[in-house]
Amino acid sequence: MGKEIHKAENRRNPKTGFSAARPKQPLEPQLLKPIGSLHDDDDYKDCLMEHGVLSGKAQHVSLTRVKLQGMRFDAALPSLELEDVLFEGCDLSNAVFSDSFLLRVAFLNCRMIGVDLSGATLRDTEFNHNVLQYANFRFSRLKRALFDGCNCSEADFSGMSLEKIQFLQTDLRKVQMSGTPLANIDFTSCEIDGLGARPEDLRGAVFSPEQAITAAKILGVEIRF
């Protein structure tokens, strides 16, 4: 699947001891010609898609063991099913993937401004050096997920369920996390100015001394020097 995936898989958090599983490689992959518009229940397996556009509105589209490189999504694909899928250098800005299911999926160097993953279930998912400004993860469920070097500023992470999540050197400024329990999540390498959360959401979260002022504001505590 590539050197980047292998490298990211081995970047374990010493405090949690876990990493997201990487996507499996396609079996005898075939390079597909540009597909264009997608349709309900389309199913693609063991293939490569390069430098094309996927468009349209379709439900229950399924991709299994697929690599997408330089693709642009101009599509609304609610209830999308992705298993062992790699997105590399793709543009998914404003794409709609609400109520989708993602298993062993990696997004590398992708543009994902305003992408809609609300209500989605993501397991073993990696976001590596992506632009996720204004992304909508509201009410989604993430288990074993990594955000590494991403710009998630002003994204909506409200009402989420997070289990074994790593944020590494990620921009979380003005991210909304109200109603999302943040226990055991380490924010020390991230930018969190303007983080929106409730006091009870912060219980058990890990912050650096420099981030204490931001956390104190949420808790209603005044710090004087």
Secondary structure as the mmCIF struct_conf table of DSSP 4:
data_model
#
loop_
_struct_conf.conf_type_id
_struct_conf.id
_struct_conf.beg_label_comp_id
_struct_conf.beg_label_asym_id
_struct_conf.beg_label_seq_id
_struct_conf.end_label_comp_id
_struct_conf.end_label_asym_id
_struct_conf.end_label_seq_id
HELX_RH_AL_P HELX_RH_AL_P1 LYS A 3 GLU A 9
TURN_TY1_P TURN_TY1_P1 ASN A 10 ASN A 10
TURN_TY1_P TURN_TY1_P2 PRO A 14 THR A 16
HELX_LH_PP_P HELX_LH_PP_P1 ALA A 20 PRO A 26
BEND BEND1 LEU A 27 GLU A 28
STRN STRN1 GLN A 30 LEU A 31
HELX_LH_PP_P HELX_LH_PP_P2 LEU A 32 PRO A 34
STRN STRN2 GLY A 36 SER A 37
TURN_TY1_P TURN_TY1_P3 ASP A 40 ASP A 41
STRN STRN3 ASP A 43 GLU A 50
BEND BEND2 HIS A 51 HIS A 51
STRN STRN4 VAL A 53 LYS A 57
BEND BEND3 GLN A 59 HIS A 60
STRN STRN5 SER A 62 GLN A 69
BEND BEND4 GLY A 70 GLY A 70
STRN STRN6 ARG A 72 ALA A 76
TURN_TY1_P TURN_TY1_P4 PRO A 78 SER A 79
STRN STRN7 GLU A 81 GLU A 88
BEND BEND5 GLY A 89 GLY A 89
STRN STRN8 ASP A 91 ASP A 91
TURN_TY1_P TURN_TY1_P5 SER A 93 ASN A 94
STRN STRN9 VAL A 96 VAL A 96
TURN_TY1_P TURN_TY1_P6 SER A 98 ASP A 99
STRN STRN10 PHE A 101 LEU A 108
BEND BEND6 ASN A 109 ASN A 109
STRN STRN11 ARG A 111 ARG A 111
TURN_TY1_P TURN_TY1_P7 ILE A 113 GLY A 114
STRN STRN12 ASP A 116 ASP A 116
TURN_TY1_P TURN_TY1_P8 SER A 118 GLY A 119
STRN STRN13 THR A 121 ASN A 128
BEND BEND7 HIS A 129 HIS A 129
STRN STRN14 VAL A 131 VAL A 131
TURN_TY1_P TURN_TY1_P9 GLN A 133 TYR A 134
STRN STRN15 ASN A 136 ASN A 136
TURN_TY1_P TURN_TY1_P10 ARG A 138 PHE A 139
STRN STRN16 ARG A 141 ASP A 148
BEND BEND8 GLY A 149 GLY A 149
STRN STRN17 ASN A 151 ASN A 151
TURN_TY1_P TURN_TY1_P11 SER A 153 GLU A 154
STRN STRN18 ASP A 156 ASP A 156
TURN_TY1_P TURN_TY1_P12 SER A 158 GLY A 159
STRN STRN19 SER A 161 LEU A 168
BEND BEND9 GLN A 169 GLN A 169
STRN STRN20 ASP A 171 ASP A 171
TURN_TY1_P TURN_TY1_P13 ARG A 173 LYS A 174
STRN STRN21 GLN A 176 GLN A 176
TURN_TY1_P TURN_TY1_P14 SER A 178 GLY A 179
TURN_TY1_P TURN_TY1_P15 ALA A 183 ASN A 184
STRN STRN22 ASP A 186 ASP A 186
TURN_TY1_P TURN_TY1_P16 THR A 188 SER A 189
BEND BEND10 CYS A 190 CYS A 190
STRN STRN23 GLU A 191 GLU A 191
TURN_TY1_P TURN_TY1_P17 ASP A 193 GLY A 194
STRN STRN24 GLY A 196 GLY A 196
HELX_RH_3T_P HELX_RH_3T_P1 PRO A 199 LEU A 202
TURN_TY1_P TURN_TY1_P18 ARG A 203 GLY A 204
STRN STRN25 VAL A 206 VAL A 206
HELX_RH_3T_P HELX_RH_3T_P2 PRO A 209 GLN A 211
HELX_RH_AL_P HELX_RH_AL_P2 ALA A 212 LEU A 219
TURN_TY1_P TURN_TY1_P19 GLY A 220 GLY A 220
#
